[in-house]
Amino acid sequence: MLTIDQATHDAIVAHAREDHPDEACGVVAGPVGSDRPARFVPMTNAERSPTFFRFDPQEQFRVWREMDDRDEEPLVIYHSHTSTEAYPSRTDISYAAEPGAHYVVVSTRESGSDDGPVEFRSYRIIDGVVTEEEVRVVPTYALASEGEPTPRA
């Protein structure tokens, strides 16, 4: 299950709407081993395409290096679909290289860049196998003593 705070969820959706009609992409970093998405990092879709995304290689190198320096890892890797459902494409699956990450796909096909419904779904993608997981949006986080995310109202 992906547990994500409301502000980060909303930031991902806002980025998807902002980049529509092109696909948006980015990561949410978190402390290594925590499975607590904490730092929203919107990135540039180097393809600037409504049907495909690719991180800019230099930006990706910089972001991954920054995560290493901060003892973080990419806990959520997200992108948007602008005219199809929120399900990973064959290309998305082939590019999924972080087995510990939650892969979030946001579909803006119904509302585009306007307010309105979006699909927000999360998957685990390991060795080409896609498994959808529940998404739980919490108001905010508090770290429990054992390091697990705990919702706080």
C-alpha angles and dihedrals in degrees: 000000000000113000111193133169120246095245093055092045089051092047091054091050091046091052090050091051093044094054095042126150084037122057116262123214142182147123140256111218126204140175112292110268095008102099084211112130103216115152120054113213114183111199138195121263098226090198095054087206135145090220107036141035134198127173113242101256096226092047091047091051090050094047094047091047090050090051090051091050091051095044090247135133133202102267097169125031109188140182137161135241114213103194107013137060123282096266127117115260122223088261091050089052094048091052095048100114103155108081093187095052130100108230109214121194119190118194117208093177094117102043106018110194092340128092110271141092122337131176112238112186134163132209141181111224115193123165090343094308114125119207120179115221134196117264117217116191114201128188093240141331135257119182114236117218092260091054099252121136111258121190116237121194 
